Amino acid sequence: MAKIIAVANQKGGVGKTTTCVNICASLAATRRRVLLVDMDPQGNATMGCGLDKRELPVSTCEVLLGEASAVDAIVDLEQAGFHLLPGNSDLTAAEVGLINEQGRESRLREALKPVLDRYDYIFVDCPPALNILTVNALTAASGVLIPMQCEYYALEGLSALINTIEQIGGAVNPQLHIEGILRTMFDPRNNLSNEVSSQLIMHFGDRVYSTIIPRNVRLAEAPSYGMPAMYYDKNSRGALAYLALAGEINRRDQASAARATA
């Protein structure tokens, strides 16, 4: 049964999509079965995986509106090693179409049920806003992975997101929790970055991943070639960092499974 993780932050430009594409490729490289769901109307995850978001026969939009099944829309990314439920600007139409629908916040959760047994992990790339698309992702997920830069305004955004997670948890998804906080675009030479990093560890403890994603040119370049960093430059610092994150996620889940059976 797949573990569904929403990758979310209400602040834009923190590396959500970069994290989604690269952690999916890295976990797939460790022989995990992985699906990435693009819930952002910008369709950046879809483009970053090498698909033309303007030429999609079926997308997440049709799946949310009940016009197609997830099975119909999922694309096998053979080179990257994982599957993709692609998205594009049609998701804006899905937002409008769901406004007056009953159970609108649960559409993604219901759509993914038939494919849960096919995957070990399902990651959902959320838009940088609290809208019905993000609510769908948080309703479907059991955990939230929060990528964030170590800067002052990021702490404010984190506080707002935690409030949102608590509200969703109280209303429609009691199992929702913070899966982990990922420090992205990190520059150790920056005193503020180090200070914010220390505050995160002080307040959130082991929910902060040990792995840190550095600022890396290869991570920024890889999407323009439609591939994860590990296939663009496997020896780059960015690619190695996401492989380390995949290892950390696997170890955490194995430890949790061991505690559950103990």
N, C-alpha and C positions, 0 to 999 in steps of 0.2 A: 504493500500500500504506500502510495507516494506521500512524502512530506511536502506540504505546500508552504512556500515562503514568499511573502510579499516583500519586494525591495522598494522601500518608500522613504521619501523625505519631502515635506511640503516646500522646501527651498530647492530651487533649480540649480543646475550646474555643480552638483556635488559628486557626480560619478555614478549615478544609479544605473544608467544604461551600460556604461563601460563595465560596471561590476556584474550586471546580469549576463552579458555576453561572455565575459571572460571566466566567471565562476562556473557557468554551464559547460564551457569547453574544458575547463580544468577538472571538474568532477567527472565528465565523460571520459577523460584521459585516465581516470582511476577506476574505470569500468563500472561507473554508475550510469543508470538509465535516467536521462534528464530531458525535461521539456521546459522550454522558455515560452511564456505567454506575454505578448506585447500588448499592453493595455494603454499605451500612450498614443494619442492621435498624431503625434509627430512622427511615429513610425521609425524612430532612430534605431531601435534594436533590430527591426526587420532589415533595414538598410545595412546595419553593421554586420549582419549575418550573410550579406551578399544577395539579398532579394530586392527587386524593384518594387517599392511599396505602391507604385502607381499601376502595377500590372497584376495585382492579386485577384485570382478568380473568386476566392472565398477568404474572408478575414475574420478577425475577432468580432467585428461589428455584426455580421450575419449570425455568428454563434450566440451572441448576447441577445439578439432580437428573436432567436428561435427559428431563423430561416435556414440554418445549417447546423450540423452536429460538429463537435470538436474533431471527431474522427475525419470528417470531410475536409476540414481546414488545416489540419496539422501537416507540416512539411518536414521531410526527412533531410537534414543537412548532413549528408554523408561525410563531407570533408571535415566538418567541425565535430562530428561525432554525437550530436544531440538533435532533438526535434524542436520545431518552432511552430507556435500558433501565431501567425503574423498579424500585424495591425497597421492601420494607416489613418488618414484624416476622416475616413468614414465613421470612425469611432465617435466623432462629434455628433453625427446623426443618431448614433446609438444612444448617446446621452439624452437627446431630445425625445427619442422614441420611447425611452424607459420612464419618462417623467411621471406619467399617470398609470403605469403598470403595477399591478399587485406583485409583491415579492421581488421588486426590481433590484433590491440589494443582494439577492441570492442567485442571480442569473448565472454568474460565472461558476459558483459552487456547484450548481445543478449540472451545468454543461460539462464540468470536469469529472463528474462521478463515473461515467462509463470508461474513462481511461486511467483511473487511479492505479489500477493493478499493473499497468504497463510501465510505470516509472518508479524510481527511487526518490527523485526530487522533481518538484515543479516550482519554478521561479516565475514570479509575476512582476514585470517591469511596470511600475505605476507612473502616472503623470505627476508633475510637480504641483499638484493642487488637490484640495479636498473636494472631490466631486463624486458623482455616482459611480464613475469608473474605479476610483480609488476605494470607495466604500465596498464595491463588489470584490475587489482584490482582498481587502482586509476581512471581509465576511467569509471568503473561501479559504483563507490561510490559517495555519495554526501558529505561525511565527512571523515576525517582521524583522528583516535585516535592514538596518539603518546606516547607509553610507553618509559620512559627513566630513567636511573639512574642519580642521582644528583652528577655527577663527571665532571671534566674538559673536557675530550675528548667527553663526551656526548653532550656538547654545540656545538662543531664543527659538530658532526653528525646531530644535530637538524637543524643547519644552512643549511647544504647540502640538507636535506629533504624538508625544506621550499622552497628552490629554485626549487626542483623537482615538488612540488605541484603547484607552480606558473606556471611552464612550461607546465605541463599537463593541468592546468586550462585554460591557454591561447590557447592551441592547440586543445584539444578535449573534455574538460569537464568544461565548464564555472562555473558550480555550485559547483565545488570542493572547500572545505575549511577545515581549521583545526577544527575538532569537539571538541578536547580537548587534553590536555597534562597530562599524568598520571605519577606521580612520583612513581617508583617501587624500590624494594629492599632497602628501605630507612632505614637508621640508624641515629636516632636523636642525637646520641652521637658523630657523626662525624661532625667536624666544617665545612669541605668543603661541605658536603651534605647540611647543613643548609644554607651556603652561596650561593650555586648554586640554591637551592630552592627559596631563596629570589630574586635572579636575574630573575628566570623564572616568578615569580609573578609580578615583576616590569615591565618586558617587555611584558608579555602576559595577564596579568590581570585575568579576570574571565574565560579565556580559559584554565587555569590550574585548574584541578579538585581539590576540597577541600579534597577529599579522598586521602589518602596516603597509598600505599601498603608496608607493612614492610618486612624486611627480616624475613622469617619464614620457619622453617624446614618442616612443614606439607605441605606447598605449593610445596616444592622441592620433597617431597616423593610421593605425590598423583599421578603424572603421571605414576610411576612404577606400580601402582595398577590399572591403566586404568580408573581413575575416577576424577572428579573435587574435589577440596579440601573440599567443603561443604558436600560431601558424604563420604569423607575419615575421616574428623574430623571437624564436623560442628561448634565446639566451638573454633577452632584454630583462631589465630589472622589474618591469611591470609584469611580464609574463611569469617570471619566477615567483613574484609576490602572490599572484592569484593561484598558482599551483600550491604554494604554501598555505593559502587560505583554504583551498579544497582539502588539504590534509588535515587542517585544524577542524574543519566542519565534520569530516569523517570521524576523527578521534572523539569529538564531543558527542556525536550521535551514538557511537559504539559504547561510550561510557554511560550515556543515558539508558541505552538498552540493557546494559549489564546491571545497572541499579534497579531497573524495572523488573528484571527477572530474579533478582537476589531475594 
